[in-house]
Amino acid sequence: MTEGRQIKFDIGKEGLETVLLSWQVELMRWIWGVDGEVDSRAAYIYLRGSSTPMSRAAAINFLNEMAYGGFLAYREVTTKGGRKRLYRPSPEAPDEETFGRALAGRIIDKARTELARAAQPCPDLRVKK
């Protein structure tokens, strides 16, 4: 996802729900299945009729997070009421399987980097006489 985002890994869940909420997984699956682009209103309408309805703000925040993370592509269009974004799957994550591999790769790379850093010996902090 985006730099600095906290990802919670739920070992009690399976598949994408180990790192995404169920409504987020459902929304991503819907986007992968749509032919073309979707805006936040269409995503909100979809979620409103789903098993876990969410607010439009939650949908917008999640769509933007996925876009900033490179998992969704978007383009901005000007409308009568202002500007809006149209989202579609990105080349990095055109489907669920590829998305899962890309996300897993990022998590593993970050864990490898941070755990290697944590394993470095600490400098001797004792006061020398």
LINBELKA-V914247 format. One record per residue. PSI is psi in degrees with one decimal (none if undefined). Layout:
psi=PSI
psi=PSI
This chain:
psi=-145.6
psi=159.3
psi=132.3
psi=-3.6
psi=136.8
psi=123.8
psi=125.2
psi=128.3
psi=111.8
psi=103.0
psi=-10.7
psi=-7.5
psi=174.2
psi=156.9
psi=-144.4
psi=-22.8
psi=-4.0
psi=-24.8
psi=-13.6
psi=154.3
psi=157.3
psi=-39.0
psi=-30.7
psi=-40.8
psi=-45.4
psi=-42.1
psi=-43.5
psi=-41.7
psi=-38.1
psi=-44.5
psi=-42.0
psi=-29.3
psi=-12.6
psi=138.4
psi=103.6
psi=-152.7
psi=156.0
psi=149.1
psi=176.2
psi=-30.8
psi=-45.3
psi=-39.9
psi=-43.2
psi=-44.1
psi=-40.9
psi=-48.9
psi=-34.6
psi=-32.9
psi=4.7
psi=-178.7
psi=-19.6
psi=78.7
psi=140.1
psi=167.8
psi=161.1
psi=-36.4
psi=-41.1
psi=-42.0
psi=-45.4
psi=-46.6
psi=-42.8
psi=-44.7
psi=-44.1
psi=-40.9
psi=-43.3
psi=-35.3
psi=-46.2
psi=-29.3
psi=-7.9
psi=6.3
psi=-22.1
psi=144.4
psi=155.9
psi=161.1
psi=146.6
psi=136.2
psi=151.7
psi=131.4
psi=177.1
psi=-34.0
psi=2.6
psi=-142.1
psi=151.2
psi=162.3
psi=140.6
psi=121.5
psi=150.0
psi=160.4
psi=140.7
psi=163.0
psi=-27.2
psi=-27.3
psi=65.4
psi=-13.0
psi=174.0
psi=-43.0
psi=-46.9
psi=-40.2
psi=-46.9
psi=-42.9
psi=-42.1
psi=-43.6
psi=-44.0
psi=-41.4
psi=-42.5
psi=-42.7
psi=-45.6
psi=-43.8
psi=-44.6
psi=-43.3
psi=-43.3
psi=-45.6
psi=-50.1
psi=-38.9
psi=-33.2
psi=-40.0
psi=-40.9
psi=-26.1
psi=-7.4
psi=140.3
psi=140.1
psi=144.6
psi=152.0
psi=113.6
psi=6.0
psi=146.4
psi=128.1
psi=141.3
psi=none
